[in-house]
Amino acid sequence: MNNRIPIAIAGLMLATGLVWRFLAAQPEDEPDFGTPLVEVQVPQLLGEAREGKALFNDNCATCHGANAAGREGVAPPLVHRIYEPGHHGDEAFVLAALRGVRAHHWPFGKMPPVEGITQEEVVKITAYVRALQKANGIF
């Protein structure tokens, strides 16, 4: 019976080491931004859209989720027909990011201005969102 306790402790230590090794091996270039609201197909990104993805991840994904798929209970998906260019033009994205916007399509509440972002950065982010929209049948 005394031998079981050291064996159990050794087993726990081994399992902990394996879990730690597994977690340490996970890639960190795509952080977990929560439960998405829509499924998004990501196309090959070039130019401003490629730069926009990095800017989006740094400034927008915390609320709008990875690949602009939205986050349950937090913020809407931007890859959605509501944000198609004919309904929300590129300037609407710029104004929303720089000035904030009142809630008018979704029950998530007002969007505050994005601190420290520039108009040029929002233009690149918008190029990224438009590339995602196009790849997902939203024109």
Backbone bond lengths (Angstrom), bond angles and torsions (degrees), N, CA, C in turn:
res aa  C-N    CA-C-N  psi(-1)  N-CA   C-N-CA  omega(-1)  CA-C   N-CA-C  phi
1 M - - - 1.429 - - 1.537 110.18 -
2 N 1.295 119.58 -38.73 1.454 122.78 178.72 1.526 111.99 -63.08
3 N 1.327 116.94 -29.73 1.455 120.59 -179.73 1.529 111.99 -70.83
4 R 1.326 117.61 -22.92 1.463 120.52 -177.41 1.525 112.16 -68.86
5 I 1.285 118.88 -36.18 1.466 121.05 -178.48 1.528 110.57 -65.28
6 P 1.341 119.90 -50.74 1.467 118.30 177.57 1.529 112.36 -61.56
7 I 1.320 118.72 -35.87 1.458 121.28 178.40 1.530 109.82 -65.74
8 A 1.334 116.89 -41.81 1.469 120.44 178.72 1.528 110.38 -64.03
9 I 1.311 116.93 -41.38 1.464 120.60 179.15 1.525 110.12 -65.67
10 A 1.321 117.63 -42.38 1.461 121.52 178.39 1.532 110.13 -62.24
11 G 1.332 116.42 -41.06 1.465 120.52 178.24 1.521 111.54 -63.75
12 L 1.320 116.58 -41.39 1.454 121.29 178.23 1.526 110.63 -64.81
13 M 1.319 116.85 -41.43 1.461 120.97 178.84 1.525 110.67 -63.98
14 L 1.322 117.07 -41.33 1.456 121.58 178.67 1.527 110.17 -63.87
15 A 1.321 116.88 -46.01 1.462 120.99 -179.89 1.525 110.58 -62.68
16 T 1.325 117.45 -42.48 1.456 121.40 179.09 1.523 110.15 -61.91
17 G 1.313 117.15 -42.31 1.462 121.28 178.48 1.516 111.94 -62.97
18 L 1.334 117.13 -39.11 1.462 120.49 179.17 1.522 111.06 -67.88
19 V 1.323 117.14 -41.43 1.457 120.61 178.36 1.521 109.50 -63.65
20 W 1.321 117.45 -45.24 1.461 121.53 179.11 1.528 110.75 -59.04
21 R 1.327 117.19 -44.05 1.457 121.44 179.88 1.522 110.34 -63.96
22 F 1.348 117.49 -40.34 1.455 121.75 178.50 1.526 110.37 -62.83
23 L 1.329 117.20 -47.42 1.450 120.97 -179.05 1.529 111.81 -64.70
24 A 1.306 116.78 -38.91 1.459 120.93 -179.66 1.526 111.13 -66.48
25 A 1.336 117.88 -25.42 1.462 121.76 -177.70 1.528 113.05 -86.04
26 Q 1.350 118.22 -7.30 1.454 121.12 -177.90 1.524 110.43 -73.08
27 P 1.347 117.38 138.61 1.462 119.77 178.97 1.525 110.35 -68.48
28 E 1.329 115.95 144.12 1.454 120.31 -178.76 1.518 112.58 -109.11
29 D 1.335 118.72 6.45 1.451 120.24 -177.59 1.522 112.74 -77.38
30 E 1.303 120.17 -14.32 1.457 123.26 176.42 1.527 108.82 -125.23
31 P 1.333 117.78 91.26 1.460 120.47 -179.09 1.519 111.83 -65.96
32 D 1.308 116.71 159.53 1.458 122.64 178.63 1.523 108.13 -83.49
33 F 1.340 117.07 116.42 1.447 121.23 -178.80 1.524 111.76 -106.99
34 G 1.317 118.36 23.16 1.459 121.09 174.47 1.513 113.84 91.19
35 T 1.329 114.84 -177.96 1.449 122.61 -176.29 1.528 111.04 -71.19
36 P 1.346 118.19 116.75 1.461 120.84 179.98 1.521 111.71 -72.43
37 L 1.326 116.30 153.66 1.459 121.93 178.63 1.527 112.52 -93.62
38 V 1.325 117.26 -23.38 1.463 121.98 177.41 1.520 109.23 -136.96
39 E 1.323 115.49 158.11 1.459 120.42 174.90 1.525 107.94 -89.89
40 V 1.335 116.54 133.15 1.456 121.00 -176.27 1.523 109.75 -123.68
41 Q 1.342 114.96 127.50 1.460 121.30 172.29 1.526 106.83 -88.46
42 V 1.321 116.72 128.39 1.464 120.77 -177.48 1.528 109.34 -101.46
43 P 1.344 116.52 120.15 1.462 119.97 178.93 1.527 110.76 -81.59
44 Q 1.319 115.89 174.57 1.461 120.01 170.74 1.525 106.17 -67.97
45 L 1.315 115.28 130.68 1.461 120.20 -176.21 1.522 110.47 -106.16
46 L 1.331 115.32 137.61 1.458 121.27 179.68 1.522 109.61 -130.00
47 G 1.320 116.34 157.95 1.455 122.72 171.83 1.516 114.74 54.23
48 E 1.354 114.87 -129.88 1.463 120.44 -177.35 1.522 112.04 -60.76
49 A 1.324 117.79 -35.60 1.466 120.19 -179.73 1.526 110.61 -63.55
50 R 1.315 116.83 -38.67 1.471 120.61 178.49 1.532 110.55 -66.61
51 E 1.325 116.36 -44.86 1.464 120.39 176.02 1.527 110.12 -63.41
52 G 1.330 115.73 -37.75 1.462 121.42 -179.84 1.511 113.08 -62.51
53 K 1.333 117.54 -33.47 1.461 119.85 179.05 1.526 110.57 -61.83
54 A 1.312 117.92 -46.54 1.470 121.24 179.47 1.528 110.14 -62.70
55 L 1.320 116.78 -42.48 1.462 120.30 178.45 1.521 111.38 -65.89
56 F 1.333 116.51 -39.85 1.462 120.93 177.05 1.523 110.03 -60.32
57 N 1.329 116.87 -47.33 1.465 120.29 -179.74 1.530 111.65 -60.00
58 D 1.330 116.97 -37.65 1.459 121.10 -178.83 1.524 113.63 -76.54
59 N 1.339 117.55 -29.20 1.465 120.37 -170.52 1.523 115.78 -118.96
60 C 1.317 118.09 -22.08 1.466 120.32 -169.73 1.527 114.62 -123.75
61 A 1.331 116.86 -30.56 1.465 120.53 -171.08 1.527 113.51 -65.67
62 T 1.319 117.60 -25.99 1.465 119.11 178.24 1.522 110.09 -56.01
63 C 1.315 116.99 -36.84 1.468 120.78 178.18 1.530 112.24 -98.01
64 H 1.337 116.63 -50.29 1.470 120.78 -173.03 1.517 113.96 -86.42
65 G 1.332 118.42 2.34 1.452 122.19 174.34 1.514 114.53 78.62
66 A 1.310 114.80 166.25 1.462 121.33 177.10 1.521 109.35 -60.95
67 N 1.321 116.52 136.55 1.460 123.01 178.18 1.525 113.14 55.60
68 A 1.333 116.06 30.31 1.466 122.73 175.85 1.527 112.94 58.85
69 A 1.342 116.67 29.96 1.461 121.77 -178.46 1.521 113.24 -84.96
70 G 1.344 117.35 4.13 1.456 120.77 -178.56 1.515 111.21 77.83
71 R 1.320 115.60 168.04 1.467 121.78 176.20 1.507 108.49 -136.04
72 E 1.303 114.88 125.55 1.450 121.26 -179.14 1.530 110.72 -53.10
73 G 1.320 116.34 124.14 1.452 121.96 178.27 1.518 114.98 76.45
74 V 1.342 118.10 2.09 1.468 120.12 -176.40 1.527 112.02 -119.79
75 A 1.328 117.74 -59.82 1.469 121.35 -176.09 1.526 109.80 -156.68
76 P 1.337 116.19 157.06 1.467 120.31 -175.81 1.523 113.58 -76.52
77 P 1.336 115.41 162.46 1.458 119.78 172.43 1.527 108.97 -75.31
78 L 1.308 116.14 141.33 1.462 120.35 174.75 1.520 110.46 -91.96
79 V 1.317 116.90 -14.21 1.461 122.24 172.16 1.536 105.25 -90.24
80 H 1.333 113.28 79.42 1.460 121.83 -175.28 1.523 107.42 -156.68
81 R 1.313 117.03 148.06 1.463 121.11 -176.18 1.530 112.74 -59.97
82 I 1.332 117.79 -24.99 1.468 120.07 177.25 1.523 111.02 -59.33
83 Y 1.336 116.70 -31.95 1.466 120.49 -176.46 1.521 113.41 -99.26
84 E 1.347 116.98 16.69 1.459 118.74 177.09 1.524 109.31 -62.27
85 P 1.334 117.17 153.07 1.466 120.74 -174.52 1.533 114.52 -55.52
86 G 1.319 118.31 -31.56 1.460 120.28 179.83 1.520 113.64 -72.10
87 H 1.305 117.44 -19.00 1.473 121.01 179.88 1.524 111.82 -104.04
88 H 1.315 116.52 -44.19 1.471 122.50 175.61 1.524 107.54 -125.59
89 G 1.314 115.72 99.27 1.459 120.31 179.52 1.522 111.46 -67.59
90 D 1.312 115.66 172.00 1.462 120.74 -178.60 1.521 112.11 -56.79
91 E 1.325 116.64 -37.65 1.470 120.32 -179.71 1.530 111.52 -62.47
92 A 1.333 117.98 -29.53 1.464 120.79 177.61 1.529 110.79 -63.58
93 F 1.328 117.07 -36.72 1.464 120.65 176.74 1.533 110.37 -66.39
94 V 1.330 115.24 -42.72 1.465 120.04 -179.62 1.527 109.91 -62.17
95 L 1.322 116.77 -48.75 1.460 120.41 -178.84 1.530 111.82 -63.98
96 A 1.321 117.04 -40.72 1.465 120.12 179.85 1.524 110.95 -61.91
97 A 1.324 116.51 -44.34 1.469 119.77 -178.21 1.523 111.74 -69.42
98 L 1.328 117.01 -40.52 1.464 120.34 -175.52 1.529 113.46 -81.31
99 R 1.336 116.99 -34.22 1.468 120.22 -174.37 1.524 114.20 -114.38
100 G 1.333 116.50 -13.95 1.455 119.54 -171.65 1.521 108.85 85.49
101 V 1.323 116.52 172.10 1.466 120.08 -179.26 1.533 109.02 -154.16
102 R 1.309 115.60 144.89 1.469 119.55 177.50 1.530 108.93 -76.73
103 A 1.290 116.83 151.61 1.465 121.90 178.39 1.528 108.97 -66.94
104 H 1.340 116.71 130.54 1.450 118.72 177.92 1.524 114.05 -146.10
105 H 1.318 119.03 -9.43 1.466 120.92 176.59 1.524 112.36 -121.82
106 W 1.309 117.19 -24.27 1.456 122.04 -170.91 1.527 109.95 -129.76
107 P 1.321 117.33 159.74 1.471 120.29 179.38 1.534 114.02 -90.68
108 F 1.320 117.98 30.01 1.466 120.63 -176.28 1.518 113.43 -91.12
109 G 1.310 117.71 -9.88 1.458 120.60 -177.27 1.511 111.56 94.32
110 K 1.329 115.11 -179.15 1.458 121.29 -178.04 1.519 111.31 -68.02
111 M 1.333 115.53 147.15 1.457 120.94 173.09 1.521 107.64 -95.92
112 P 1.322 117.14 122.48 1.465 119.01 177.30 1.527 110.37 -76.69
113 P 1.328 117.49 161.66 1.466 119.41 173.88 1.528 109.67 -61.36
114 V 1.314 116.39 150.59 1.462 121.34 178.15 1.529 107.20 -86.82
115 E 1.308 115.89 116.14 1.461 121.47 -177.22 1.525 111.76 -63.42
116 G 1.332 116.13 132.24 1.455 121.83 171.69 1.514 116.76 76.50
117 I 1.325 118.75 4.75 1.459 119.92 -178.76 1.533 109.64 -89.83
118 T 1.328 116.20 148.73 1.464 120.94 179.44 1.526 110.22 -105.17
119 Q 1.317 115.31 162.60 1.459 119.91 177.64 1.524 110.69 -60.96
120 E 1.328 117.22 -39.66 1.462 121.12 179.72 1.533 111.13 -62.35
121 E 1.306 116.40 -38.13 1.470 119.63 178.10 1.518 110.81 -68.33
122 V 1.324 117.32 -39.17 1.472 120.17 179.24 1.522 110.23 -66.15
123 V 1.314 118.31 -34.98 1.469 121.58 176.67 1.527 109.57 -60.23
124 K 1.324 117.89 -42.61 1.470 121.59 178.45 1.525 110.83 -68.42
125 I 1.321 116.69 -40.04 1.469 120.43 177.12 1.527 109.57 -62.24
126 T 1.314 116.56 -41.89 1.465 120.72 179.08 1.526 110.62 -63.14
127 A 1.327 117.89 -39.05 1.475 120.97 176.37 1.524 110.16 -60.17
128 Y 1.321 116.67 -39.58 1.474 121.63 177.43 1.528 110.38 -64.39
129 V 1.321 116.41 -48.07 1.473 120.00 -179.58 1.523 110.23 -62.49
130 R 1.314 117.85 -41.53 1.465 120.66 179.05 1.528 111.49 -64.53
131 A 1.328 117.57 -37.51 1.468 120.31 176.52 1.530 110.43 -64.20
132 L 1.317 116.59 -41.14 1.474 120.16 176.63 1.530 110.56 -63.96
133 Q 1.323 116.56 -44.77 1.454 120.00 179.56 1.532 111.21 -59.40
134 K 1.309 115.81 -48.40 1.475 120.10 -179.48 1.527 111.20 -58.53
135 A 1.330 116.17 -44.11 1.471 120.45 -179.93 1.524 112.13 -65.43
136 N 1.316 116.58 -18.66 1.461 121.45 -178.33 1.520 112.75 -110.44
137 G 1.338 116.69 20.24 1.465 121.48 172.88 1.508 115.72 79.16
138 I 1.331 117.52 17.87 1.464 120.98 178.61 1.518 107.42 -108.99
139 F 1.315 116.67 116.23 1.466 120.46 -176.86 1.500 110.88 -116.03
